[in-house]
Amino acid sequence: MWFDYIILALYALGMVGIAVYTRRRSSSVNDFLMAGKNGLNGWMSAFAYGTTYFSAVIFIGYAGNFGRQYGLAATWIGIGNAIIGSLFAWLVLAKRTKNMTTRLSAKTMPDFFQKRYGSSKLKLVSAIVIFLFLIPYSASVYNGLSSLFGIVFGIPGWVIMLALSVLTAVYLFFGGYFATALSDFIQGIIMLVGVAAMVICFMNHETINWNLSALTNSNELGWFTFSSSNKGLYGNTISLISLIMLTSFGVFALPQTIHKYYAIRDDRAIMQGTVVSTLFALVIGFGAYFTGALSVFFPNLAGVAADQVVPHMLSIVIPTGLIGVIAVLILSASMSTLSSVSLASASVVAVDIYKGTIHKNATDKQVNWTMKILCLVFVAISLTLAILNEKFHISAIAYLMGLSWGTLAGCFIGPYVLGLLWKKTSEPAVWTSIIGSLALTVILVFVFGYDKNGWACSFGTALQSGISCSPMIGVICMAYSMLATLVISLLTKAPAKECILAAFGKGEEQ
């Protein structure tokens, strides 16, 4: 497999080269977070959004787990991600976010909340929530990648996770968001080529080809039915809809995806980004879930853990020499997500906690260096959690991601989306959303966990089972956030006029 290792080595050298090339583009906080005063064009912003959206969790955790559970009906998750999570998200949020954050001079989501609602406490609490709940998401990305390399290349999981963390930390530390966006553009191209190659190889494999031919014109293909009957048709339908809702609407309030709108150049770039990100999501999302669903044609994988289904399939289907390309595909998806998540987490601590609360007179240089160091700290914490998760089997990859997405989206989707669209959205409504969603998440994890195993089961069993229900919990919390924010805003006083004027400006249709 020497050729595959050469491909991986060239990829690693390329990422280091990007760090060296962009090292002068992160000398200030604005450069590090926004890629300079001019921002990015539509293509780079779209690829940055798409590669952040789709990580190793999608290819390994979600595709393997839910592809096997729902068959080809799982591809509706990818289609939903393209239509709702990309097209609809960009149409509704991109221009409004760019305009409002520019008027407010907001660099992060907590910074946006403080200036939109006039509350420094809101800024501090939201920053803490973001930092804490992005850690399990980042850890899930590490675990997804280690599963692939462990099965296909025989490399111990901790080795590949350590290498990934070092590589990500290097180009993020030196280049900031511009390095991340540039690498995302290259990684996005790799992902498109890799997905196309993966689908072609799968469709030409004799086992899959024979089974598809034998099932032509049969509902057993699973486009509108399900391969698994353990929950029944009704239960599987509700579960699938929950996954579509979580993964499609969740990105409306995730700081690492919202950040792409902050740094986009202008209206023309936004239009480009809308089209490109939608097409990118359609290809990547459909391709990932489609190949995962083909696991139903490999009966010998029935007893394999869900997180290992796709790696085992790749080792069977993909020929030597091409497996390196597919590995780089997964590696690209992982690194782009990790860098965006690390940047989002480090920025909220440096800008919103350090500069906003601890050291209000900190210079731009001090904040910039703090942010760079915190990127390294976040990478180290996520790596540690990922290694512990792999050792003690705390939770499946897909459910770690679901817990992170669901909690963050549940806290912020109402305050953020309605805050962009509606002047009357109030500070008490934001507090109700954040505190209520956190409490609701904890309560539902244990209610669902004990309900599945009986109320006499252990705390650890209930916790693990409850986390496995994270997609449903996330959807419930997002619905709560939107409803609570709307109702409480109607019942409470709107923010001060100066906050509304600063956010919406004069004569804004919003």
C-alpha positions as CSV (number, residue, x, y, z in Angstrom):
1,M,0.0,0.0,0.0
2,W,3.0,2.3,-0.5
3,F,1.1,4.4,-3.1
4,D,-1.7,5.1,-0.6
5,Y,0.9,6.2,2.0
6,I,2.5,8.5,-0.6
7,I,-0.9,10.2,-1.2
8,L,-1.4,10.7,2.6
9,A,2.1,12.1,2.9
10,L,1.6,14.6,0.0
11,Y,-1.7,15.7,1.6
12,A,0.0,16.4,4.9
13,L,2.8,18.3,3.3
14,G,0.2,20.4,1.4
15,M,-1.6,21.4,4.6
16,V,1.8,22.4,6.2
17,G,2.5,24.4,3.0
18,I,-0.8,26.3,3.4
19,A,0.2,27.1,7.0
20,V,3.5,28.5,5.8
21,Y,1.9,30.4,2.9
22,T,-0.8,32.1,5.1
23,R,1.3,32.8,8.2
24,R,1.3,36.6,7.5
25,R,-2.5,36.7,7.1
26,S,-3.3,36.3,10.8
27,S,-1.5,39.2,12.4
28,S,-4.6,40.8,13.9
29,V,-7.9,39.5,15.4
30,N,-9.8,40.6,12.3
31,D,-7.3,38.8,10.1
32,F,-7.4,35.7,12.2
33,L,-11.2,35.5,12.4
34,M,-12.4,37.3,9.2
35,A,-9.6,36.6,6.7
36,G,-8.9,40.4,6.5
37,K,-11.1,43.4,5.8
38,N,-12.2,42.3,2.3
39,G,-13.5,38.9,3.3
40,L,-13.8,35.9,1.1
41,N,-15.4,35.3,-2.3
42,G,-18.5,33.1,-2.7
43,W,-16.6,30.0,-3.9
44,M,-14.2,29.9,-0.9
45,S,-17.0,30.7,1.6
46,A,-19.3,28.0,0.1
47,F,-16.6,25.4,0.3
48,A,-15.7,26.5,3.8
49,Y,-19.3,26.1,4.8
50,G,-19.7,22.7,3.1
51,T,-16.6,21.1,4.4
52,T,-17.4,22.3,7.9
53,Y,-20.9,20.9,7.5
54,F,-19.8,17.4,6.4
55,S,-17.1,15.7,8.4
56,A,-15.9,12.1,9.1
57,V,-18.9,11.8,11.4
58,I,-21.2,11.9,8.3
59,F,-19.2,9.4,6.3
60,I,-18.4,7.0,9.1
61,G,-20.9,7.5,11.9
62,Y,-24.1,8.7,10.3
63,A,-23.7,6.9,6.9
64,G,-22.8,3.6,8.5
65,N,-25.3,3.7,11.3
66,F,-28.3,5.1,9.6
67,G,-27.6,3.7,6.1
68,R,-27.7,0.2,7.6
69,Q,-30.8,1.1,9.6
70,Y,-32.9,2.7,6.9
71,G,-31.4,1.4,3.7
72,L,-31.5,3.8,0.7
73,A,-34.2,5.9,2.5
74,A,-31.2,7.3,4.4
75,T,-30.3,9.3,1.3
76,W,-33.2,11.7,2.2
77,I,-31.0,12.9,5.1
78,G,-28.4,14.1,2.5
79,I,-31.1,15.6,0.3
80,G,-32.6,17.4,3.3
81,N,-29.1,18.8,4.2
82,A,-28.7,20.2,0.7
83,I,-32.2,21.8,0.5
84,I,-32.8,23.0,4.1
85,G,-29.3,23.1,5.6
86,S,-27.6,24.8,2.6
87,L,-30.1,26.4,0.2
88,F,-32.7,27.6,2.7
89,A,-30.1,28.5,5.3
90,W,-28.1,30.7,2.9
91,L,-31.3,32.3,1.5
92,V,-32.6,33.2,5.0
93,L,-29.5,33.8,7.0
94,A,-26.5,34.8,4.9
95,K,-27.3,38.4,3.8
96,R,-29.0,39.2,7.1
97,T,-26.1,37.9,9.1
98,K,-23.5,39.7,7.0
99,N,-25.4,43.0,7.2
100,M,-26.3,42.9,10.9
101,T,-22.9,41.7,12.2
102,T,-21.2,44.4,10.1
103,R,-23.4,47.1,11.6
104,L,-22.8,45.7,15.1
105,S,-19.1,45.0,14.5
106,A,-19.7,41.5,16.0
107,K,-17.0,38.9,15.5
108,T,-18.6,35.9,17.2
109,M,-22.1,34.6,18.1
110,P,-21.8,35.6,21.8
111,D,-20.6,39.0,20.6
112,F,-23.7,39.2,18.4
113,F,-26.0,38.3,21.3
114,Q,-24.5,41.0,23.5
115,K,-24.8,43.8,21.0
116,R,-28.2,42.7,19.6
117,Y,-29.8,42.3,23.1
118,G,-27.6,44.6,25.2
119,S,-26.5,42.0,27.7
120,S,-22.9,41.3,28.7
121,K,-24.0,38.3,30.9
122,L,-25.7,36.8,27.9
123,K,-22.4,37.0,26.0
124,L,-20.5,35.3,28.8
125,V,-23.0,32.4,29.3
126,S,-23.4,31.7,25.6
127,A,-19.6,31.7,25.1
128,I,-19.3,29.0,27.9
129,V,-22.0,26.9,26.4
130,I,-20.5,27.0,22.9
131,F,-17.0,26.1,24.2
132,L,-18.3,23.2,26.3
133,F,-20.6,21.6,23.7
134,L,-18.3,21.9,20.7
135,I,-15.9,19.6,22.5
136,P,-17.9,16.4,22.1
137,Y,-18.6,17.3,18.4
138,S,-14.8,17.7,17.8
139,A,-14.1,14.4,19.7
140,S,-16.6,12.6,17.5
141,V,-14.7,13.7,14.4
142,Y,-11.5,12.3,15.8
143,N,-13.2,9.0,16.6
144,G,-14.7,8.7,13.1
145,L,-11.3,9.1,11.5
146,S,-9.5,6.7,13.8
147,S,-12.1,4.0,13.0
148,L,-11.3,4.3,9.3
149,F,-7.5,4.2,9.6
150,G,-7.6,1.5,12.2
151,I,-9.5,-0.9,10.0
152,V,-8.2,0.0,6.6
153,F,-4.5,0.8,7.4
154,G,-4.1,-1.0,10.7
155,I,-2.9,2.2,12.4
156,P,-3.8,2.5,16.1
157,G,-6.5,5.0,16.6
158,W,-4.6,7.2,19.0
159,V,-1.8,7.6,16.5
160,I,-4.0,8.9,13.7
161,M,-5.9,11.2,16.1
162,L,-2.6,12.6,17.4
163,A,-1.3,13.2,13.9
164,L,-4.6,14.8,12.8
165,S,-4.6,17.1,15.9
166,V,-1.0,18.3,15.2
167,L,-1.7,18.9,11.5
168,T,-4.9,20.8,12.2
169,A,-3.2,22.9,15.0
170,V,-0.3,23.9,12.8
171,Y,-2.2,25.5,9.9
172,L,-4.9,26.9,12.2
173,F,-2.3,28.5,14.5
174,F,-0.3,30.1,11.8
175,G,-3.0,31.0,9.3
176,G,-6.3,31.5,11.1
177,Y,-9.5,31.6,9.1
178,F,-7.8,32.4,5.8
179,A,-5.7,29.3,6.1
180,T,-8.8,27.3,7.1
181,A,-10.8,28.7,4.1
182,L,-8.0,28.0,1.6
183,S,-7.5,24.5,2.9
184,D,-11.2,24.0,2.9
185,F,-11.4,24.9,-0.8
186,I,-8.7,22.4,-1.6
187,Q,-10.2,19.8,0.7
188,G,-13.7,20.4,-0.9
189,I,-12.3,19.6,-4.3
190,I,-10.7,16.4,-2.9
191,M,-14.1,15.5,-1.2
192,L,-16.0,15.9,-4.5
193,V,-13.5,13.7,-6.4
194,G,-13.3,11.2,-3.6
195,V,-17.1,10.8,-3.3
196,A,-17.4,10.4,-7.1
197,A,-14.7,7.7,-7.0
198,M,-16.2,6.0,-4.0
199,V,-19.7,5.8,-5.6
200,I,-18.3,4.5,-8.9
201,C,-16.3,1.8,-7.1
202,F,-19.3,0.7,-5.0
203,M,-21.6,0.6,-8.0
204,N,-19.1,-1.6,-10.0
205,H,-18.5,-4.0,-7.1
206,E,-19.9,-7.4,-8.1
207,T,-21.8,-8.0,-4.8
208,I,-23.6,-4.6,-5.0
209,N,-24.1,-4.8,-8.7
210,W,-25.7,-8.2,-8.5
211,N,-28.0,-7.3,-5.6
212,L,-29.2,-4.1,-7.2
213,S,-29.9,-6.0,-10.5
214,A,-31.9,-8.6,-8.6
215,L,-34.0,-5.9,-6.8
216,T,-34.9,-3.8,-9.8
217,N,-38.4,-2.5,-9.6
218,S,-38.8,-3.7,-6.1
219,N,-39.7,-1.7,-3.0
220,E,-36.9,-3.6,-1.3
221,L,-34.6,-1.0,-2.7
222,G,-35.7,1.1,0.3
223,W,-36.0,4.6,-1.2
224,F,-39.4,5.1,0.5
225,T,-39.3,2.1,2.9
226,F,-36.8,0.9,5.5
227,S,-34.4,-2.0,5.7
228,S,-34.8,-2.3,9.4
229,S,-38.0,-3.3,11.1
230,N,-36.9,-3.3,14.7
231,K,-38.8,-0.1,15.3
232,G,-41.6,-0.7,12.9
233,L,-42.5,1.6,10.0
234,Y,-43.9,4.3,12.2
235,G,-41.0,4.4,14.6
236,N,-38.4,4.4,11.7
237,T,-40.3,7.2,10.0
238,I,-40.3,9.4,13.1
239,S,-36.6,8.6,13.7
240,L,-35.6,9.4,10.1
241,I,-37.5,12.7,10.1
242,S,-35.8,13.6,13.4
243,L,-32.4,13.0,11.8
244,I,-33.3,15.1,8.8
245,M,-34.5,17.9,11.0
246,L,-31.5,17.9,13.3
247,T,-28.8,17.8,10.7
248,S,-30.6,20.3,8.4
249,F,-32.0,22.9,10.8
250,G,-29.2,22.5,13.3
251,V,-26.7,24.4,11.2
252,F,-28.9,27.4,11.4
253,A,-27.5,28.1,14.8
254,L,-24.1,26.4,15.0
255,P,-21.3,29.0,15.5
256,Q,-18.8,27.3,13.2
257,T,-21.2,27.4,10.2
258,I,-22.7,30.8,11.0
259,H,-19.2,32.3,11.0
260,K,-18.9,31.7,7.3
261,Y,-21.6,34.4,6.7
262,Y,-19.6,36.9,8.8
263,A,-16.6,36.8,6.6
264,I,-18.2,36.7,3.1
265,R,-17.3,39.6,0.8
266,D,-20.5,41.0,-0.6
267,D,-24.0,40.3,-2.0
268,R,-22.6,38.8,-5.2
269,A,-20.4,36.5,-3.2
270,I,-23.5,35.5,-1.2
271,M,-25.4,34.5,-4.3
272,Q,-22.4,32.5,-5.5
273,G,-22.1,30.8,-2.1
274,T,-25.8,29.9,-2.1
275,V,-25.6,28.0,-5.3
276,V,-22.2,26.4,-4.8
277,S,-22.9,25.3,-1.2
278,T,-26.2,23.7,-2.2
279,L,-24.6,21.7,-5.1
280,F,-21.7,20.7,-2.9
281,A,-24.0,19.5,-0.1
282,L,-26.2,17.6,-2.6
283,V,-23.2,15.7,-4.0
284,I,-21.5,15.0,-0.6
285,G,-24.6,14.3,1.4
286,F,-26.3,12.0,-1.1
287,G,-23.0,10.2,-1.9
288,A,-22.2,9.6,1.8
289,Y,-25.6,8.2,2.7
290,F,-26.0,6.3,-0.5
291,T,-22.8,4.3,0.0
292,G,-23.6,3.8,3.7
293,A,-27.0,2.4,2.7
294,L,-25.3,-0.2,0.4
295,S,-24.2,-2.0,3.6
296,V,-27.5,-3.9,3.5
297,F,-26.0,-5.9,0.6
298,F,-23.2,-7.2,2.8
299,P,-24.8,-9.7,5.2
300,N,-21.4,-10.5,6.7
301,L,-21.3,-6.9,8.2
302,A,-24.6,-7.5,10.1
303,G,-22.7,-8.0,13.4
304,V,-20.2,-5.2,12.9
305,A,-20.5,-2.1,15.1
306,A,-22.3,0.7,13.3
307,D,-19.2,3.0,13.5
308,Q,-17.1,0.4,11.7
309,V,-19.5,-0.5,8.9
310,V,-18.2,2.0,6.3
311,P,-14.5,1.4,7.0
312,H,-15.1,-2.4,6.6
313,M,-17.0,-1.7,3.3
314,L,-14.2,0.5,2.0
315,S,-11.6,-2.2,2.8
316,I,-13.7,-4.7,0.8
317,V,-14.7,-2.5,-2.2
318,I,-12.0,0.1,-2.8
319,P,-8.9,-1.3,-4.6
320,T,-5.4,-0.7,-3.3
321,G,-4.0,2.5,-4.8
322,L,-7.4,4.2,-4.6
323,I,-7.9,3.7,-0.9
324,G,-5.4,6.5,-0.2
325,V,-7.7,8.9,-2.2
326,I,-10.7,7.9,-0.1
327,A,-8.7,8.2,3.1
328,V,-7.7,11.7,2.1
329,L,-11.4,12.4,1.4
330,I,-12.3,11.5,5.0
331,L,-9.3,13.2,6.3
332,S,-10.2,16.4,4.4
333,A,-13.7,16.3,5.7
334,S,-12.4,15.9,9.3
335,M,-9.7,18.5,9.2
336,S,-11.9,21.2,7.7
337,T,-14.5,20.6,10.4
338,L,-12.0,20.4,13.3
339,S,-10.3,23.7,12.2
340,S,-13.7,25.5,12.0
341,V,-14.9,24.1,15.4
342,S,-11.5,24.9,17.0
343,L,-11.6,28.5,15.7
344,A,-15.2,29.0,16.8
345,S,-14.4,27.7,20.3
346,A,-11.2,29.6,20.7
347,S,-12.7,32.9,19.5
348,V,-15.6,32.9,21.9
349,V,-13.2,32.4,24.9
350,A,-10.6,34.9,23.6
351,V,-13.0,37.6,22.4
352,D,-16.0,37.1,24.6
353,I,-14.6,35.9,27.9
354,Y,-10.9,37.1,28.0
355,K,-11.4,40.4,26.3
356,G,-15.1,40.8,27.2
357,T,-14.8,40.0,30.9
358,I,-11.4,39.1,32.3
359,H,-9.1,41.7,30.6
360,K,-11.2,44.4,29.0
361,N,-8.2,46.6,28.1
362,A,-6.4,43.8,26.3
363,T,-4.7,44.9,23.1
364,D,-5.5,43.4,19.7
365,K,-2.1,41.5,19.8
366,Q,-2.9,40.0,23.2
367,V,-6.3,38.8,22.1
368,N,-4.9,37.4,18.9
369,W,-2.2,35.4,20.7
370,T,-4.7,34.2,23.3
371,M,-6.9,33.0,20.5
372,K,-4.1,31.1,18.8
373,I,-3.1,29.4,22.1
374,L,-6.7,28.5,22.8
375,C,-7.0,26.8,19.5
376,L,-4.2,24.5,20.6
377,V,-5.9,24.0,24.0
378,F,-9.2,23.1,22.4
379,V,-7.5,20.7,20.0
380,A,-5.8,19.0,23.0
381,I,-9.0,18.7,25.1
382,S,-11.0,17.3,22.2
383,L,-8.2,14.8,21.4
384,T,-8.2,13.6,25.1
385,L,-11.9,13.1,25.1
386,A,-11.8,11.2,21.8
387,I,-9.1,8.9,23.1
388,L,-11.1,8.3,26.3
389,N,-14.3,7.7,24.2
390,E,-12.4,5.1,22.1
391,K,-11.0,3.4,25.1
392,F,-14.1,3.2,27.3
393,H,-16.8,3.2,24.5
394,I,-18.6,6.1,26.1
395,S,-20.9,6.7,23.1
396,A,-21.2,6.0,19.4
397,I,-19.7,8.6,17.0
398,A,-23.1,9.6,15.6
399,Y,-24.7,10.3,19.0
400,L,-21.8,12.4,20.3
401,M,-22.3,14.6,17.3
402,G,-26.1,14.6,17.8
403,L,-25.7,15.6,21.4
404,S,-23.5,18.6,20.5
405,W,-25.6,19.8,17.6
406,G,-28.9,19.3,19.4
407,T,-27.8,21.2,22.5
408,L,-26.2,24.1,20.7
409,A,-29.1,24.5,18.2
410,G,-31.6,24.1,21.0
411,C,-30.0,26.9,22.9
412,F,-29.5,29.3,20.1
413,I,-31.7,28.7,17.1
414,G,-34.6,30.8,18.4
415,P,-32.5,33.8,19.7
416,Y,-30.3,33.8,16.6
417,V,-32.8,33.3,13.7
418,L,-35.6,35.4,15.3
419,G,-33.1,37.9,16.4
420,L,-32.1,38.4,12.7
421,L,-35.7,38.6,11.5
422,W,-37.7,40.3,14.2
423,K,-37.0,43.5,16.1
424,K,-39.1,42.5,19.1
425,T,-37.1,39.5,20.0
426,S,-36.2,40.2,23.7
427,E,-33.4,39.4,26.1
428,P,-35.7,37.4,28.5
429,A,-36.7,35.2,25.6
430,V,-33.0,34.4,24.9
431,W,-32.4,33.4,28.5
432,T,-35.5,31.3,28.4
433,S,-34.2,29.5,25.3
434,I,-30.7,28.9,26.6
435,I,-31.6,27.8,30.2
436,G,-34.7,25.9,29.1
437,S,-32.9,24.0,26.4
438,L,-30.0,23.0,28.6
439,A,-32.4,21.7,31.3
440,L,-34.6,20.0,28.7
441,T,-31.6,18.2,27.2
442,V,-30.5,16.8,30.6
443,I,-34.1,15.8,31.6
444,L,-34.8,14.1,28.3
445,V,-31.5,12.2,28.2
446,F,-32.4,10.5,31.5
447,V,-36.1,10.1,30.8
448,F,-35.4,8.4,27.5
449,G,-32.5,6.4,28.9
450,Y,-34.5,5.0,31.9
451,D,-37.5,4.5,29.7
452,K,-35.6,2.3,27.3
453,N,-33.9,0.2,30.0
454,G,-36.4,0.3,32.9
455,W,-36.2,2.7,35.9
456,A,-34.2,0.2,37.9
457,C,-31.2,0.3,35.5
458,S,-27.9,2.0,36.5
459,F,-27.1,5.7,36.0
460,G,-24.4,4.9,33.4
461,T,-26.8,2.7,31.3
462,A,-29.5,5.3,31.4
463,L,-27.0,8.0,30.4
464,Q,-25.6,6.0,27.4
465,S,-29.1,5.0,26.2
466,G,-30.3,8.6,26.6
467,I,-27.5,10.0,24.5
468,S,-28.4,7.5,21.8
469,C,-31.7,9.4,21.5
470,S,-29.8,12.7,20.9
471,P,-31.3,13.3,17.4
472,M,-34.9,13.3,18.8
473,I,-33.8,15.3,21.8
474,G,-32.2,17.9,19.6
475,V,-35.3,18.3,17.5
476,I,-37.4,18.7,20.6
477,C,-35.0,21.4,21.9
478,M,-34.9,23.3,18.6
479,A,-38.7,23.4,18.5
480,Y,-38.8,24.5,22.2
481,S,-36.3,27.3,21.4
482,M,-38.3,28.7,18.5
483,L,-41.6,28.6,20.4
484,A,-40.2,29.9,23.7
485,T,-38.4,32.7,22.0
486,L,-41.5,33.8,20.1
487,V,-43.9,33.6,23.1
488,I,-41.6,35.2,25.7
489,S,-40.7,38.0,23.2
490,L,-44.5,38.7,22.8
491,L,-44.9,38.9,26.6
492,T,-41.8,40.9,27.5
493,K,-40.3,44.3,26.6
494,A,-38.2,44.6,23.4
495,P,-34.5,45.5,23.6
496,A,-33.6,49.2,24.0
497,K,-34.1,51.3,21.0
498,E,-30.4,51.9,20.6
499,C,-29.8,48.2,20.3
500,I,-32.5,47.8,17.7
501,L,-31.3,50.7,15.7
502,A,-27.7,49.5,15.9
503,A,-28.7,46.0,14.7
504,F,-31.3,46.8,12.0
505,G,-30.3,50.3,11.0
506,K,-32.6,52.9,9.5
507,G,-35.1,51.9,6.8
508,E,-34.4,48.2,7.1
509,E,-37.2,45.9,5.8
510,Q,-36.2,43.4,8.5
